[in-house]
Amino acid sequence: MSLLKLQYIMGSQIGRRSFFSRPPEPPADILINDPMKAIYIGTTKLFNIPFSWTFSNLTNPHIAIVGVTGSGKSYFVKSFLLRASYIWNANAVIVDFAGEYKKWTIQSGGVVVSFGKGSYMNIMDLAGIRPLDRVKQIMNSFDIISDISTFPEQKRLTQEAIEQAYVNMGYIIADKPPEGKKAPTLKDVIALLEEKLQEGTYEYPAELENAVYRLRQFAREGDDYFARESTLDLGKLITSGLVDIDLSGLPDENFRAMAALFILQTLKEKMRAEGFSETKGLKLLVVLDEAWKVASDPKSDAITIIREGRKYQFGLIVASQEPTDINQDIFSNVGTTFILRTKFEKFLNYLQTSINFSNFIRNEISNFGVGQAAVEMLFTTATRFPSTFIIEKIHGEEPLYVYILDLTDILASSEISANIIQKEYQFEKEELRTKFIEFNMTSDSIEAIFSKMDSQSRSIKTREFIQELRNANVDNAVIASFLKNIGLDDAIIARIISNT
């Protein structure tokens, strides 16, 4: 039997001793919410507590998601949207830059709208807002996607022509537009500038010519996706269940950014008009995936929406493989951030600076497997518990099929130290399939790789994997880019490719 021993200790000695350490998890009553009003995500790593997400105690319903290829990012987004539709009957609009969600949307009974493949959107449509406000939005979009701000005279000429186009159609610039009235297009704006140029009286014809050239890239025959009468009504789309707006068919990043900005501006105005009602849940979730120009520029409506918080009746989900593509203002103001596997030091530094999590959390993030995530929540009131915690695994609507790239054959036969890199990298199946499509691999080649991996417990050795890619005519530069994207550094990649 032990005896209790008393000992005199100086207060300074007690101050240096750590008797208790608060675990990095919120209490159970914060994590467990009404299943009829919250979205189940998964269980926490430390205490295995089921975590259900709700925006009722957060500053806003907006979400940021980051994670490298194969971390389970798109799997999480898909599961989140489906559960939001069950719980709140929420509609969803995916602004899909790479066409990644198109197949899933069709399988889920949703609607796909493909720009560049028969769909058009007039960026001068008013959608119920004043022409003056739409002019400001259009000019803001040009600021984001071009260098027009560095040419003030071109900017002035463009803005004046857009305003005049509305006036010529019978609009009063500062008044709310009448229902059903046809809007002008960018072609009408170009015609006004060309008319001014032909008059030959303008003092700076070169500025006028450049203003015309700048607009004409969006109005050329075949590329006039935003300069013709709209073939879709965004007002109807936001009440149409699940909608994927596929932008992958557009010519370049500027066209895709222009579409995303216009969609976001229009949705914001529609939801702003309806206002926010916490008791109604979320009417709409809008996903911006890999929209780096839209998410990174401080003038973007994505940042405006998040800063204005609970004013809107929809949640904005901004997702990216590279955290630096998302403006720090988003991380600082968004209600919830989900961080899946992230490898590069510069990305971890950016996230830790933006969110201010501990080194313990940082180490966990860099070693995550597929479906593991760190969650940061911004509560409406001050809290006395950690706001960043770890989810052991995201539990989705379907089984999370994990495919493994096994590096042990490279480690065993080269100078690469086992201490430098992981022995395996995990990928979610659909994200890996999307990558293969981006490599321009044929359907047969893609299915051949998956069939081989399925026969080997969904695993493949590095040499065999690279050889399969080469057999599918994927060149070394693309293979190297893929390996870099999952977190390997250049020196290791060079050795891997030379050794295979």
C-alpha positions as CSV (number, residue, x, y, z in Angstrom):
1,M,0.0,0.0,0.0
2,S,1.4,3.4,-1.0
3,L,1.8,6.3,1.3
4,L,0.8,9.8,0.5
5,K,3.9,12.0,0.7
6,L,3.7,15.7,1.2
7,Q,6.5,18.0,-0.1
8,Y,7.1,21.7,0.1
9,I,7.5,23.2,-3.4
10,M,8.2,26.8,-4.3
11,G,5.6,28.6,-6.4
12,S,8.1,29.3,-9.1
13,Q,8.7,25.5,-9.4
14,I,4.9,24.9,-9.7
15,G,4.7,27.5,-12.5
16,R,7.2,25.6,-14.6
17,R,5.3,22.3,-14.3
18,S,2.5,21.5,-16.9
19,F,-0.1,19.4,-15.1
20,F,-2.8,19.5,-17.7
21,S,-2.8,20.2,-21.5
22,R,-6.0,21.0,-23.3
23,P,-6.5,18.5,-26.1
24,P,-6.8,20.0,-29.6
25,E,-10.5,19.3,-30.0
26,P,-13.7,21.2,-29.3
27,P,-16.0,19.7,-26.7
28,A,-18.6,17.1,-27.8
29,D,-21.5,19.5,-27.5
30,I,-19.9,21.7,-30.2
31,L,-19.1,18.7,-32.5
32,I,-22.4,16.7,-32.1
33,N,-25.3,18.6,-33.7
34,D,-28.9,17.8,-34.5
35,P,-28.7,15.3,-37.4
36,M,-31.8,16.9,-39.0
37,K,-30.0,20.3,-39.2
38,A,-26.4,19.4,-39.7
39,I,-24.1,17.5,-42.2
40,Y,-22.2,14.5,-40.8
41,I,-18.5,14.7,-41.8
42,G,-16.7,12.0,-39.8
43,T,-15.2,11.2,-36.4
44,T,-12.4,13.1,-34.7
45,K,-9.0,11.5,-34.3
46,L,-8.4,12.0,-30.6
47,F,-11.7,11.1,-29.0
48,N,-13.6,9.5,-31.9
49,I,-16.4,12.0,-31.5
50,P,-18.9,12.2,-34.5
51,F,-18.6,15.6,-36.1
52,S,-21.6,17.2,-37.8
53,W,-21.2,20.5,-39.5
54,T,-23.7,23.3,-39.1
55,F,-23.4,27.1,-39.7
56,S,-25.7,28.1,-36.8
57,N,-22.8,28.9,-34.4
58,L,-20.3,30.1,-37.1
59,T,-19.6,33.5,-38.5
60,N,-20.9,32.4,-41.9
61,P,-21.8,29.3,-43.9
62,H,-18.9,29.7,-46.3
63,I,-16.2,27.0,-46.7
64,A,-12.6,26.8,-48.0
65,I,-11.1,23.4,-48.9
66,V,-7.5,22.6,-49.8
67,G,-5.7,19.4,-50.6
68,V,-3.3,17.9,-53.1
69,T,-4.4,15.5,-55.9
70,G,-5.7,12.3,-54.5
71,S,-6.3,13.7,-51.0
72,G,-10.1,13.2,-51.3
73,K,-11.1,16.8,-52.0
74,S,-13.7,16.3,-54.7
75,Y,-15.0,13.2,-52.8
76,F,-15.7,15.4,-49.8
77,V,-17.3,18.1,-52.0
78,K,-19.6,15.6,-53.6
79,S,-20.6,14.0,-50.3
80,F,-21.2,17.4,-48.7
81,L,-23.5,18.5,-51.5
82,L,-25.6,15.4,-51.4
83,R,-26.1,15.6,-47.7
84,A,-27.0,19.3,-47.9
85,S,-29.7,18.3,-50.3
86,Y,-31.1,15.7,-47.9
87,I,-31.0,18.0,-44.9
88,W,-32.0,21.4,-46.2
89,N,-33.2,20.6,-49.7
90,A,-30.3,22.8,-50.8
91,N,-29.7,23.4,-54.5
92,A,-26.1,23.3,-55.7
93,V,-24.2,25.1,-58.6
94,I,-20.7,23.9,-59.3
95,V,-18.6,26.3,-61.3
96,D,-16.4,23.6,-62.8
97,F,-13.2,24.8,-64.4
98,A,-11.8,21.4,-65.3
99,G,-15.1,19.5,-66.0
100,E,-14.2,17.3,-63.0
101,Y,-17.8,17.0,-61.7
102,K,-19.6,16.6,-65.0
103,K,-19.8,12.8,-64.9
104,W,-20.8,12.6,-61.3
105,T,-23.5,15.3,-61.8
106,I,-25.1,13.2,-64.6
107,Q,-24.9,10.0,-62.5
108,S,-26.6,11.9,-59.6
109,G,-29.5,13.1,-61.8
110,G,-28.3,16.7,-62.1
111,V,-28.0,19.1,-65.0
112,V,-24.8,19.9,-66.9
113,V,-24.4,23.2,-68.8
114,S,-21.3,23.2,-71.0
115,F,-19.9,26.5,-72.2
116,G,-18.0,26.3,-75.4
117,K,-20.3,23.5,-76.5
118,G,-23.5,25.2,-77.3
119,S,-24.3,27.3,-74.2
120,Y,-24.1,31.1,-74.1
121,M,-24.3,33.8,-71.4
122,N,-24.7,37.5,-72.0
123,I,-22.6,39.2,-69.4
124,M,-24.6,42.4,-69.8
125,D,-27.9,40.7,-68.7
126,L,-29.1,42.6,-65.7
127,A,-30.9,39.9,-63.7
128,G,-33.0,42.6,-61.9
129,I,-30.1,44.9,-60.9
130,R,-29.6,48.5,-62.1
131,P,-27.5,49.0,-65.3
132,L,-25.1,51.2,-63.3
133,D,-24.4,48.3,-60.9
134,R,-23.9,45.8,-63.7
135,V,-21.4,48.2,-65.4
136,K,-19.4,48.4,-62.2
137,Q,-19.4,44.5,-62.1
138,I,-18.3,44.2,-65.7
139,M,-15.5,46.6,-65.3
140,N,-14.4,44.9,-62.1
141,S,-14.2,41.6,-64.0
142,F,-12.0,43.2,-66.7
143,D,-9.8,44.5,-63.8
144,I,-9.3,41.0,-62.5
145,I,-8.7,39.1,-65.8
146,S,-6.7,41.8,-67.7
147,D,-4.4,44.8,-67.2
148,I,-7.0,47.4,-68.2
149,S,-6.4,49.2,-64.9
150,T,-3.0,50.2,-66.1
151,F,-4.6,52.0,-69.1
152,P,-7.0,54.5,-67.5
153,E,-8.1,56.0,-70.9
154,Q,-9.0,52.6,-72.3
155,K,-10.9,51.8,-69.1
156,R,-12.8,55.1,-69.3
157,L,-13.7,54.6,-73.0
158,T,-14.9,51.0,-72.3
159,Q,-17.0,52.0,-69.4
160,E,-18.6,54.9,-71.2
161,A,-19.5,52.6,-74.2
162,I,-21.1,50.0,-71.9
163,E,-23.2,52.7,-70.3
164,Q,-24.2,54.1,-73.7
165,A,-25.2,50.6,-74.9
166,Y,-27.7,50.4,-72.1
167,V,-29.0,53.9,-72.8
168,N,-29.4,53.1,-76.5
169,M,-31.6,50.1,-75.5
170,G,-33.9,52.4,-73.6
171,Y,-32.6,51.8,-70.0
172,I,-32.2,54.5,-67.4
173,I,-28.8,53.8,-66.0
174,A,-29.6,54.5,-62.3
175,D,-33.0,52.9,-62.3
176,K,-34.1,49.3,-61.7
177,P,-34.7,47.6,-65.0
178,P,-38.3,46.7,-66.2
179,E,-39.1,43.0,-66.3
180,G,-38.4,41.1,-69.6
181,K,-36.5,43.9,-71.4
182,K,-33.8,42.8,-73.7
183,A,-30.2,43.7,-72.7
184,P,-27.4,44.9,-75.1
185,T,-24.4,42.7,-75.7
186,L,-20.6,43.3,-75.9
187,K,-21.0,43.4,-79.7
188,D,-23.2,46.5,-79.3
189,V,-20.4,48.0,-77.1
190,I,-17.8,47.3,-79.7
191,A,-20.0,48.8,-82.4
192,L,-20.1,52.1,-80.4
193,L,-16.3,52.2,-80.0
194,E,-15.8,51.4,-83.7
195,E,-18.2,54.1,-84.7
196,K,-16.3,56.6,-82.6
197,L,-13.0,55.4,-84.2
198,Q,-14.4,55.8,-87.7
199,E,-15.5,59.4,-87.0
200,G,-11.8,60.2,-86.8
201,T,-12.2,63.0,-84.3
202,Y,-11.0,61.3,-81.1
203,E,-7.7,62.7,-79.9
204,Y,-6.1,59.3,-79.0
205,P,-7.0,56.8,-81.7
206,A,-4.5,54.2,-80.5
207,E,-6.2,54.0,-77.1
208,L,-9.6,53.6,-78.8
209,E,-8.2,50.8,-81.1
210,N,-6.8,49.0,-78.1
211,A,-10.1,49.3,-76.2
212,V,-11.8,47.7,-79.2
213,Y,-9.2,44.9,-79.5
214,R,-9.5,44.1,-75.8
215,L,-13.3,43.6,-76.1
216,R,-13.2,41.8,-79.4
217,Q,-11.4,38.8,-78.0
218,F,-14.7,38.0,-76.2
219,A,-16.9,38.7,-79.3
220,R,-15.2,37.0,-82.2
221,E,-17.3,34.5,-84.1
222,G,-16.9,31.1,-82.5
223,D,-15.6,32.7,-79.3
224,D,-18.6,34.9,-78.5
225,Y,-19.8,32.8,-75.5
226,F,-20.5,36.0,-73.5
227,A,-21.5,38.4,-76.3
228,R,-24.7,36.7,-77.5
229,E,-28.2,36.4,-76.1
230,S,-28.1,34.0,-73.1
231,T,-29.3,30.4,-73.6
232,L,-29.6,29.9,-69.8
233,D,-31.4,31.6,-67.0
234,L,-29.3,31.7,-63.8
235,G,-32.4,32.5,-61.8
236,K,-33.9,29.1,-62.8
237,L,-30.6,27.2,-62.4
238,I,-30.3,28.1,-58.7
239,T,-33.6,26.3,-58.1
240,S,-32.8,23.3,-60.3
241,G,-31.3,20.9,-57.8
242,L,-27.7,19.9,-58.8
243,V,-26.2,21.9,-61.6
244,D,-22.6,21.6,-63.0
245,I,-21.5,24.6,-65.1
246,D,-18.7,23.0,-67.1
247,L,-16.2,25.7,-68.2
248,S,-13.6,23.2,-69.5
249,G,-14.6,23.8,-73.2
250,L,-13.8,27.5,-73.0
251,P,-10.6,28.7,-74.8
252,D,-8.5,29.8,-71.8
253,E,-8.3,30.8,-68.2
254,N,-9.6,34.4,-68.9
255,F,-12.8,33.1,-70.5
256,R,-13.3,30.7,-67.6
257,A,-12.7,33.4,-65.0
258,M,-15.1,35.8,-66.9
259,A,-17.8,33.2,-66.7
260,A,-17.2,32.4,-63.0
261,L,-17.2,36.1,-62.1
262,F,-20.5,36.8,-63.9
263,I,-22.1,33.7,-62.4
264,L,-21.0,34.7,-58.9
265,Q,-22.1,38.3,-59.3
266,T,-25.5,37.3,-60.5
267,L,-26.1,34.7,-57.8
268,K,-24.9,37.1,-55.1
269,E,-27.4,39.7,-56.3
270,K,-30.3,37.2,-56.4
271,M,-29.5,35.8,-52.9
272,R,-28.9,39.3,-51.5
273,A,-32.4,40.3,-52.6
274,E,-33.9,37.4,-50.7
275,G,-31.8,37.9,-47.5
276,F,-30.7,35.4,-45.0
277,S,-32.9,33.3,-42.7
278,E,-31.1,30.9,-40.4
279,T,-34.2,28.8,-39.8
280,K,-34.4,27.9,-43.5
281,G,-31.0,26.3,-43.7
282,L,-29.1,26.9,-47.0
283,K,-31.0,27.4,-50.2
284,L,-28.0,27.1,-52.4
285,L,-24.4,25.9,-52.3
286,V,-22.0,27.4,-54.9
287,V,-18.7,25.5,-55.5
288,L,-15.7,27.3,-57.0
289,D,-13.1,24.6,-57.7
290,E,-9.6,25.6,-58.9
291,A,-10.9,29.1,-59.8
292,W,-7.6,30.7,-58.9
293,K,-8.2,34.0,-60.6
294,V,-11.5,34.4,-58.9
295,A,-10.3,33.2,-55.5
296,S,-7.0,35.1,-55.4
297,D,-7.9,38.6,-56.4
298,P,-9.0,40.9,-53.6
299,K,-11.5,42.6,-55.9
300,S,-13.4,39.4,-56.5
301,D,-17.0,38.8,-55.5
302,A,-15.8,35.6,-53.8
303,I,-14.0,37.7,-51.2
304,T,-16.9,40.2,-51.0
305,I,-19.4,37.4,-50.2
306,I,-17.3,35.9,-47.5
307,R,-16.5,39.2,-45.9
308,E,-20.2,40.1,-45.8
309,G,-20.8,36.9,-43.9
310,R,-24.4,35.8,-43.1
311,K,-26.1,38.3,-45.4
312,Y,-26.7,35.7,-48.1
313,Q,-28.9,32.6,-48.2
314,F,-26.2,30.5,-49.8
315,G,-22.9,29.0,-48.9
316,L,-19.8,29.5,-51.0
317,I,-17.3,26.6,-51.2
318,V,-13.9,27.6,-52.5
319,A,-11.6,24.6,-53.3
320,S,-8.1,24.3,-54.6
321,Q,-5.0,22.1,-54.7
322,E,-2.8,25.0,-54.0
323,P,-3.6,27.1,-50.9
324,T,-1.7,30.1,-52.3
325,D,-4.4,30.3,-55.1
326,I,-6.9,31.4,-52.4
327,N,-6.6,34.9,-51.0
328,Q,-5.7,35.1,-47.3
329,D,-8.8,37.1,-46.7
330,I,-10.8,34.0,-47.5
331,F,-9.0,31.9,-44.9
332,S,-9.3,34.7,-42.4
333,N,-13.0,35.2,-42.8
334,V,-14.5,32.0,-44.0
335,G,-16.6,30.1,-41.4
336,T,-15.0,26.7,-41.9
337,T,-11.7,25.5,-43.5
338,F,-11.1,21.9,-44.4
339,I,-7.4,21.1,-44.9
340,L,-6.7,17.7,-46.5
341,R,-3.2,16.3,-47.3
342,T,-0.9,19.2,-48.1
343,K,2.8,18.6,-48.6
344,F,4.9,21.6,-49.8
345,E,6.4,23.7,-47.1
346,K,5.4,27.0,-48.8
347,F,1.7,25.8,-48.8
348,L,1.9,24.8,-45.1
349,N,3.6,28.1,-44.2
350,Y,0.8,30.0,-46.1
351,L,-1.9,28.0,-44.3
352,Q,-0.3,28.3,-40.9
353,T,0.1,32.1,-41.3
354,S,-3.5,32.5,-42.5
355,I,-5.2,30.3,-40.0
356,N,-2.7,30.2,-37.1
357,F,-2.8,26.6,-36.1
358,S,-0.2,24.7,-34.0
359,N,2.9,22.9,-35.2
360,F,1.2,19.7,-34.0
361,I,-1.6,20.3,-36.5
362,R,0.9,21.2,-39.2
363,N,2.8,17.9,-38.7
364,E,-0.5,16.0,-38.9
365,I,-1.5,17.7,-42.2
366,S,1.7,16.8,-43.9
367,N,1.3,13.1,-43.0
368,F,-2.4,12.7,-43.8
369,G,-3.8,9.8,-45.8
370,V,-6.7,10.0,-48.2
371,G,-9.8,11.4,-46.5
372,Q,-8.1,12.7,-43.4
373,A,-8.6,16.5,-42.7
374,A,-7.9,19.3,-40.3
375,V,-10.9,21.5,-39.6
376,E,-10.8,25.1,-38.6
377,M,-14.0,26.8,-37.5
378,L,-14.6,30.5,-36.9
379,F,-17.3,30.8,-34.2
380,T,-19.6,33.8,-33.6
381,T,-18.6,34.0,-29.9
382,A,-15.2,33.7,-28.2
383,T,-14.3,30.2,-27.3
384,R,-12.1,28.6,-24.6
385,F,-11.2,25.5,-26.7
386,P,-9.1,24.9,-29.8
387,S,-10.9,25.7,-33.0
388,T,-8.7,23.5,-35.2
389,F,-9.0,19.7,-34.9
390,I,-8.4,16.5,-36.9
391,I,-11.0,14.3,-38.6
392,E,-9.7,10.7,-38.8
393,K,-11.5,10.1,-42.0
394,I,-14.3,11.8,-44.0
395,H,-17.3,9.4,-44.2
396,G,-18.8,10.0,-47.6
397,E,-22.0,8.8,-49.4
398,E,-20.1,6.1,-51.2
399,P,-17.1,3.9,-50.1
400,L,-13.9,5.9,-50.4
401,Y,-11.8,3.7,-52.8
402,V,-8.1,4.4,-52.2
403,Y,-5.5,3.5,-54.8
404,I,-1.9,3.3,-53.8
405,L,1.3,4.3,-55.6
406,D,3.9,2.1,-53.9
407,L,7.5,3.5,-53.9
408,T,9.2,0.6,-52.2
409,D,10.7,-0.6,-55.5
410,I,12.4,2.7,-56.0
411,L,13.6,3.0,-52.5
412,A,15.1,-0.5,-52.6
413,S,17.1,0.0,-55.8
414,S,18.3,3.5,-55.8
415,E,20.2,6.1,-53.7
416,I,17.0,7.6,-52.5
417,S,16.9,7.4,-48.7
418,A,13.7,5.9,-47.1
419,N,13.9,8.7,-44.6
420,I,13.4,11.3,-47.3
421,I,10.0,10.3,-48.9
422,Q,7.0,8.3,-48.0
423,K,6.8,4.7,-49.0
424,E,3.4,5.1,-50.6
425,Y,1.0,7.8,-51.9
426,Q,-2.7,7.3,-51.8
427,F,-5.3,8.6,-54.3
428,E,-9.1,8.8,-54.4
429,K,-10.2,6.9,-57.5
430,E,-12.2,9.7,-59.2
431,E,-9.5,12.3,-58.6
432,L,-6.9,9.9,-60.1
433,R,-9.2,9.3,-63.1
434,T,-9.5,13.0,-63.6
435,K,-5.7,13.3,-63.7
436,F,-5.5,10.6,-66.3
437,I,-8.0,12.4,-68.5
438,E,-5.9,15.6,-68.1
439,F,-3.0,13.5,-69.4
440,N,-5.1,12.9,-72.6
441,M,-5.1,9.2,-71.9
442,T,-7.7,7.1,-73.7
443,S,-10.5,5.4,-71.8
444,D,-9.0,2.0,-72.6
445,S,-5.6,3.1,-71.2
446,I,-7.3,4.4,-68.0
447,E,-9.3,1.3,-67.5
448,A,-6.2,-0.9,-68.1
449,I,-4.3,0.9,-65.2
450,F,-7.3,0.6,-62.9
451,S,-7.8,-3.1,-63.8
452,K,-4.1,-3.8,-63.1
453,M,-4.3,-1.9,-59.7
454,D,-7.6,-3.7,-58.8
455,S,-5.9,-7.1,-59.4
456,Q,-3.1,-6.0,-57.0
457,S,-5.3,-4.8,-54.1
458,R,-5.6,-1.4,-55.7
459,S,-1.8,-0.8,-55.6
460,I,0.9,-0.4,-58.2
461,K,4.7,-0.1,-58.0
462,T,6.3,3.1,-59.2
463,R,8.2,1.5,-62.2
464,E,5.1,-0.3,-63.4
465,F,3.0,2.8,-63.0
466,I,5.4,5.0,-65.0
467,Q,5.6,2.4,-67.7
468,E,1.8,2.2,-68.0
469,L,1.8,6.0,-68.4
470,R,4.5,5.8,-71.1
471,N,2.6,3.1,-72.9
472,A,-0.3,5.5,-73.0
473,N,1.9,8.1,-74.7
474,V,2.3,10.3,-71.6
475,D,5.6,12.0,-71.8
476,N,8.2,12.4,-69.0
477,A,7.5,16.1,-68.5
478,V,3.8,15.3,-67.6
479,I,4.8,12.4,-65.4
480,A,7.3,14.6,-63.6
481,S,4.6,17.3,-63.1
482,F,2.3,14.7,-61.6
483,L,4.9,13.4,-59.2
484,K,5.7,17.0,-58.2
485,N,2.0,17.7,-57.6
486,I,1.7,14.9,-55.0
487,G,4.6,16.3,-53.0
488,L,7.9,14.9,-54.3
489,D,10.7,17.3,-54.8
490,D,12.6,17.8,-58.0
491,A,15.7,15.9,-57.1
492,I,13.8,12.8,-56.1
493,I,11.6,13.0,-59.3
494,A,14.7,13.2,-61.5
495,R,16.1,10.1,-59.8
496,I,12.8,8.2,-60.1
497,I,12.4,8.9,-63.8
498,S,16.0,8.2,-64.6
499,N,15.8,4.9,-62.7
500,T,12.7,3.8,-64.5
